[in-house]
């Protein structure tokens, strides 16, 4: 598998600290007026259903990538301080059910 996701050195260190597993998936967000959109999120844990993800081993990390995000050219980085650090995904378009059906 080509490298569909770039992981910054800081994010890689953070993921190693959390156990060495990264999941990148779409997460639904509900709007106040009934709309819904899916945003790409990165989590330092295995997915609930790994059989639905593409698995890759890279630089001592185990990556689980949602198939719909494989070709997006995403970047995973970390932000925040001390215990408030978290991973984030940059470069993903917002996916909505309306745009996927057209």
N, C-alpha and C positions, 0 to 999 in steps of 0.2 A: 504494500500500500504506500502510495506517495504520502508526503507530509501535508495532509489537508489542514492541519492545525499547527500554528507556531506557538510554542510555550516559552515564555520569557524565562531567563535564568532565575529570577526571584520567584516566579510562580512554580517552577520546577522544585526549588528548595522548599517552598511551602508545602507542596504536594508530598514530597519525600517525608517531611516532618509529620504529616497526617497519615502516613501509611503507604504512600507510593501509588495510589490509584486515583485516576481522574475520570469523571463522567461528564460529557458534554451532551446536553439534550435540550429539547424545546420544552418550555414551561408556559402553560396558558395563563394569561392575565385577563381578568374581566374588567370591562369598563363600567362606569357609573350608569350608562344608558343601555346596557344590555349587550354591548359589543364584546368581542373576544379577539385577542391576538396572542401569538406564541412568540416568546423571546428566548434566545439561546442563553443557557446558564451553564456554569461550570461548577462542579462539586467534587471535593476531595473524598470520594467514597465510591464504592461500586454501585451500579444501578440495581433497582429492585428486580428487573427482568433482563439479565445480561444477554439472553438469547436474542433480544430485539436490537442489539447494538453490534457495531463492528468493533472487534477487539484488536488492539495493536500493542506491541511492546516497544518502548523507545527510551533509551538512556536510563534504564532502571525503573521506568514508570510503566504501569499498565493503564492503557487508555481505552475507554469505552465511548464510542462516538455514534450518535444517532445517525442512521443512514441518510436522512434528509439534510444533514449538515456536513457531510463528508467533502463536498466540492465547494464549500463556501469560502475557503481561504481565511479562516478565522485566526484570531490571536487570543491566547489566554494569558492574563496577567494577574497580579495581586495588588490590592490597594488597602489602605487603612493602617492602623498602628496596633502593636502588641496583640492583645486578645481580640481586637476588633478587625483584624485582617480578614479579607475575603477574596475569593477568586472572582474575576469577571471576564466576559467574552466581548471582544471587539470585532467589528467587521461583518456581523450577521444582519441580514435584512429581517424585518419583522414579518412573520408569517401569519396570515389571517385566513380563516376558512373561505371568506369571500374571494380573495385573490387566488386561492388554490383551485377554485371551481371554475374560473374563467379560462 
